[in-house]
Amino acid sequence: MAPHTTAIHTTSILAVDEEAHPGRFLALKRHPDKRHGGKWNIVSGKLEPKENVEKCVCREIREELGPNVVCTLIEAKRVRSYREDDGQVWIVNPTMCRISGDIVLNDENTEYRWVTLEEFLALDIVPPVIPDLHDFFPF
């Protein structure tokens, strides 16, 4: 297996709607045919070339949740990186945003739920999301 030479820059997005779902955030179940299929995650995606984190967050929200969902960045946390077993390096920008509007999932996910941290941790989740949650929740 050839080593990976390029890091992948991403953002993980803790999407909240304090008015309609206080104390909860949005969890998405990955489509079985996608990476981490069948597992639960938060909204995430790769930064496009020359795209800043705020633009990426709002673009990913619209792509994954539908064009009628409005997004406002609340907070961006420190950047972290990790290396997968295959050598791929991921550089992650954990963020929190406020969303509103009617959610219409794209083909990356099959289901969504508004969950508490405890409910989310009880699901079958994508392992790399745990450190991102540590940035927003004391556990």
SVG drawing of the C-alpha trace seen along z (x, -y; Angstrom):
<svg xmlns="http://www.w3.org/2000/svg" viewBox="-39 -33 43 35">
<polyline fill="none" stroke="black" stroke-width="0.4" points="0.0,0.0 1.5,-3.4 1.7,-6.0 -0.7,-8.9 1.1,-12.1 -1.7,-14.6 -3.6,-15.4 -7.4,-15.8 -8.7,-19.0 -12.3,-18.6 -14.7,-20.2 -17.0,-18.4 -20.1,-20.4 -22.2,-20.2 -25.5,-21.5 -27.9,-22.9 -31.3,-24.5 -31.7,-25.9 -35.3,-27.0 -36.8,-23.9 -34.5,-21.3 -32.9,-22.8 -30.0,-20.7 -29.8,-18.5 -27.7,-18.4 -28.2,-16.8 -27.0,-13.2 -27.0,-11.6 -27.0,-7.9 -24.6,-7.2 -25.9,-5.5 -24.8,-1.8 -22.9,-2.3 -20.9,-5.3 -17.8,-5.5 -18.6,-4.4 -22.0,-3.1 -24.7,-2.5 -22.9,-4.4 -24.0,-7.7 -22.1,-10.9 -22.5,-14.7 -22.4,-16.8 -19.0,-16.8 -17.1,-17.4 -14.0,-18.3 -12.8,-21.9 -12.7,-22.8 -9.6,-24.5 -9.3,-28.1 -12.5,-27.7 -12.4,-28.9 -14.0,-27.0 -17.2,-29.2 -18.0,-28.8 -17.3,-25.0 -19.6,-24.7 -22.6,-26.4 -22.0,-24.6 -21.9,-21.2 -25.0,-22.0 -26.9,-22.8 -25.5,-19.8 -26.3,-17.3 -29.5,-18.8 -31.0,-20.6 -31.0,-24.0 -33.7,-25.5 -31.6,-25.0 -30.1,-28.2 -26.7,-28.0 -24.9,-30.4 -21.5,-29.6 -21.4,-29.9 -18.0,-28.7 -14.9,-27.1 -12.5,-25.1 -8.8,-24.3 -7.8,-22.3 -6.7,-18.7 -5.3,-16.0 -5.1,-12.2 -3.7,-9.4 -5.8,-6.4 -4.4,-2.9 -3.8,-3.1 -1.6,-6.2 -4.1,-8.8 -3.8,-12.1 -7.0,-14.0 -6.9,-17.6 -10.2,-18.5 -11.8,-21.8 -14.5,-21.2 -17.3,-23.7 -20.7,-24.5 -23.4,-26.1 -27.1,-27.1 -29.4,-25.8 -33.1,-26.3 -35.4,-25.2 -36.8,-22.0 -34.3,-19.1 -34.1,-17.1 -31.3,-14.6 -29.1,-14.0 -27.9,-10.5 -25.0,-10.4 -27.3,-9.8 -30.6,-7.8 -31.9,-9.1 -31.5,-12.0 -32.3,-12.5 -32.0,-15.4 -30.0,-13.8 -28.4,-14.6 -24.8,-13.7 -25.7,-10.6 -28.1,-9.4 -25.5,-9.9 -22.8,-8.0 -25.3,-5.1 -25.5,-4.8 -23.1,-3.0 -21.0,-6.1 -18.1,-6.9 -15.1,-6.7 -13.2,-9.8 -16.1,-12.0 -15.4,-11.5 -12.5,-14.0 -14.6,-16.6 -17.3,-16.2 -14.8,-16.7 -14.3,-20.2 -17.9,-21.1 -18.9,-18.8 -17.1,-18.1 -17.0,-14.3"/>
</svg>
